Amino acid sequence: MTGLVRGADMLKRLHDYGVTYLLLAVLAAMILLWTVLAVAVLAPLPARRRRAAARHSMMAGLRLFTHFLSALGAYRFELGALDTLAGEPGLILAPNHPSALDAIVLLSRHPNLACVLKPQLLTHPLLGPGARLAQFISSEPPRVMVRAAIAELGRGAAVLLFPEGTRSVRAPVNPLTASVAVIAKHARAPIQMVLIETDSTYLGKGWPALKAPRLPIRYRVRLGARLQAPADVAACTRELAARFAAELAAPWHRGSPPPGPPR
């Protein structure tokens, strides 16, 4: 009996590795194909139309990828809460950041999302061309980032900025940067907290690139508080940290009730 259990577990791990590598290959191929087509078709357009078309088509492609994740049984998503934000202009989305998948998921649900990225991602040979077409925002230098985010909010876009600045390395969140509150104050824009919960550390900070997780992974996004534009940046940052700590205090275990059908 022990041998059978071990054999079944080995087959399951082989399956998980096969699915994981397939999904990574599909994602890379989709990004490369989209980039080639987008550069050819969108680059000649005026900046405003190019930006809008790049963001819409990026959303469509990434949403297709999340459906593929669900269809292969790799992920069980609960993302319906994000759909309520798709039509809201001038909003700062401030999520926690447990996984490298987070930006993909959020971008797959909003047609006009300006993402704040690290400079190395904007110059990445695979990711950079698409990010530049969509006029995503470099996080460096900070003053330029703040001005660019304010301009996007003024044009009616939503801005995606992870207040931790990087993926979480401690529970529930890392110390927060002041960037979200600074942008909200100067743009007079509300901050929508986004709470991401997953029962796996896959693609978290420090996860080995070639190590497959145990599948399926449960991944839920829900909305937290919406904070109005602050007068005090430090107080707003402290409030965000306290609310994240309170909302994410309870671990989301595999043994908890299932979140419902994938979306």
Secondary structure, 3 states (H helix, E strand, C coil): CHHHHHHHHHHHHHHHHHHHHHHHHHHHHHHHHHHHHHHHHHCCCCHHHHHHHHHHHHHHHHHHHHHHHHHCCCEEEECHHHHCCCCCCCCEEEECCCCCCHHHHHHCCCCCEEEEECHHHHCCCCCHHHHHHCCCEECCCHHHHHHHHHHHHHCCCEEECCCCCCCCCCCCCCCCCCHHHHHHHHHCCCEEEEEEEECCCCCCCCCCCCCCCCCCEEEEEEEEEEECCCCCHHHHHHHHHHHHHHHCCCCCCCCCCCCCCCC
